[in-house]
Amino acid sequence: MSPTRDDEPVWPDDAVEVGRIIDAWGIKGGIKVLPFSSDPQALFSSKRWYLRAPEGRPAGVAKPPLLLRVTSAREQGDAIVAMAQDIGDRNAAEALAGCRVFVSRASFPSADPDEFYWVDLIGLTVLNRADEALGTVADLLDTGAHSVLRVVDQTASPPLERLIPFVAAYIDEVDLAGRRIRVDWGLDY
């Protein structure tokens, strides 16, 4: 992620969508961001937020800047309020409403040994204790009590979906380097 010759920012290869700008905040160009995580540390750990315009943005509306250089960010209720060098007033902040916010995965804080970012689990192969492939992680669901892996087996006809609780009782090992998760789960569950 290095600047081009014209010092224009470059979209990071490891960009992860972490939130959406929902409104302006205050009169000095603050923005209000709805984070996609209940623990929005990725937004706090990076001072470089990348923006994409929302889908269906009307023609003739100015494109948002590619990069915001965040000077401050803090939680306010369920949202994050932030100030950036590139936003001078409330009108400029309002023009960003609906923009999708991305940060580089490399800027995420380090996870504890038994903690994982969902983005790192998506796409991993899931194997049971008998070395039978159950499919790959398509996404995760948050049930409140714990997360649930949504595993899809594309080799089945029609594709088969399994929901496996992401708890120690069923998850034996997560091997990010090997791109696999070992579980205590049968083919017929």
C-alpha positions in Angstrom: 0.0 0.0 0.0 2.3 2.7 -1.2 1.4 6.0 -2.9 1.7 6.3 -6.6 4.0 8.8 -8.3 1.3 11.5 -8.1 1.0 10.8 -4.3 -2.5 9.5 -4.9 -3.6 6.8 -2.4 -3.7 3.2 -3.5 -6.5 0.8 -2.6 -5.0 -1.8 -0.2 -5.1 -5.4 -1.5 -6.3 -6.5 2.0 -9.1 -4.0 2.3 -12.0 -5.2 4.6 -15.3 -3.4 4.9 -15.8 -2.4 8.5 -18.7 0.1 8.5 -20.8 2.7 6.7 -21.1 6.5 7.1 -24.6 7.2 8.2 -24.5 11.0 8.8 -22.6 14.1 9.5 -21.8 14.9 13.2 -21.5 18.4 14.4 -20.8 21.5 12.4 -17.0 21.1 11.8 -17.1 18.2 9.4 -17.4 15.2 11.7 -18.9 12.0 10.4 -21.0 9.3 12.1 -20.1 5.7 11.2 -22.1 2.6 11.8 -19.6 -0.2 12.5 -20.2 -3.7 11.3 -18.7 -5.2 14.5 -19.8 -4.9 18.1 -16.1 -4.4 18.9 -15.0 -1.8 16.3 -11.3 -1.9 17.1 -10.4 -2.0 13.4 -11.8 1.5 13.0 -9.8 2.8 16.0 -6.5 1.0 15.0 -6.3 2.6 11.6 -5.9 6.3 10.8 -6.5 5.6 7.1 -10.0 4.8 6.1 -10.8 4.0 2.5 -14.2 4.9 1.0 -16.4 3.5 -1.7 -19.6 5.3 -2.8 -22.8 3.5 -1.9 -24.5 1.4 -4.6 -27.0 3.3 -6.7 -25.4 6.8 -6.1 -27.1 9.2 -8.5 -25.2 10.4 -11.5 -23.8 13.9 -11.1 -23.1 13.5 -7.4 -19.5 14.1 -6.6 -17.4 11.0 -5.9 -16.2 10.6 -2.3 -12.5 10.8 -1.7 -10.7 7.5 -1.8 -8.9 8.0 1.5 -9.8 9.7 4.7 -7.0 10.6 7.1 -8.7 10.2 10.4 -7.5 12.5 13.2 -9.8 11.3 15.9 -12.5 8.6 16.5 -14.5 7.6 19.4 -17.6 5.6 20.3 -20.9 7.3 20.7 -23.7 4.9 21.5 -23.9 2.3 18.7 -21.9 4.5 16.3 -18.4 5.9 15.9 -17.9 9.6 15.5 -14.7 10.7 13.7 -12.9 13.7 12.4 -10.7 13.6 9.3 -8.3 16.0 7.7 -10.1 15.8 4.4 -13.5 17.0 5.6 -13.8 20.7 6.2 -17.4 21.3 7.2 -20.8 19.7 7.7 -21.7 19.9 4.0 -18.7 17.9 3.1 -19.5 15.3 5.8 -23.2 15.1 4.7 -22.0 14.3 1.1 -20.3 11.2 2.5 -23.5 9.7 3.9 -23.9 6.1 2.7 -20.3 5.6 1.8 -18.8 2.2 2.7 -15.7 2.3 5.0 -12.8 -0.1 4.5 -9.5 -0.4 6.4 -6.4 -2.5 5.6 -6.5 -5.9 7.3 -2.9 -5.4 8.2 -3.9 -2.5 10.5 -6.3 -4.6 12.6 -5.1 -5.1 16.2 -3.6 -8.5 17.0 -6.2 -11.1 18.2 -5.6 -13.2 21.3 -4.5 -16.8 20.6 -8.0 -18.2 20.8 -9.7 -15.3 19.1 -10.3 -14.9 15.4 -11.5 -12.2 13.0 -14.5 -13.4 11.0 -12.9 -12.2 7.8 -10.0 -14.6 8.5 -12.4 -17.6 8.9 -14.4 -17.1 5.7 -13.2 -19.4 3.0 -11.5 -21.9 5.3 -12.1 -25.6 4.6 -13.9 -27.4 7.4 -12.9 -31.0 8.2 -14.3 -33.3 10.9 -12.3 -35.7 13.1 -12.6 -38.5 10.5 -10.9 -36.1 7.9 -14.2 -35.8 6.0 -14.7 -32.5 4.2 -17.8 -30.7 5.4 -17.4 -27.7 3.1 -16.0 -24.2 3.4 -17.0 -21.3 5.7 -19.3 -19.1 3.7 -19.9 -16.6 6.6 -20.7 -16.5 10.3 -23.9 -15.7 12.2 -24.0 -13.8 15.5 -26.6 -15.4 17.7 -25.8 -13.2 20.7 -24.6 -16.2 22.8 -21.9 -17.2 20.3 -21.0 -17.2 16.7 -22.1 -19.9 14.3 -20.1 -21.0 11.2 -22.2 -21.3 8.0 -20.5 -24.1 6.1 -21.4 -24.8 2.5 -20.6 -28.0 0.7 -20.6 -27.1 -3.0 -19.8 -30.7 -4.0 -23.2 -31.9 -2.8 -26.1 -31.6 -5.3 -27.9 -29.4 -4.3 -25.2 -27.6 -2.2 -25.5 -28.6 1.4 -25.4 -26.0 4.3 -24.4 -26.8 7.8 -24.5 -24.5 10.8 -21.8 -25.3 13.3 -21.6 -23.4 16.6 -18.2 -21.7 16.9 -17.6 -22.9 20.5 -14.9 -25.1 22.1 -17.3 -28.1 22.3 -17.3 -28.4 18.5 -14.2 -26.6 17.3 -11.1 -28.7 17.8 -8.6 -26.5 15.9 -8.4 -23.4 13.7 -5.3 -23.5 11.5 -5.2 -20.1 9.7 -1.9 -20.9 7.9 -3.3 -24.3 6.7 -6.6 -22.7 5.8 -8.7 -25.2 7.7 -10.9 -25.7 10.7 -11.1 -29.1 12.4 -14.5 -29.8 14.1 -16.3 -32.5 16.1 -19.2 -32.8 13.6 -20.5 -35.7 11.6 -21.5 -35.7 7.9 -25.1 -36.6 8.9 -25.6 -33.8 11.4 
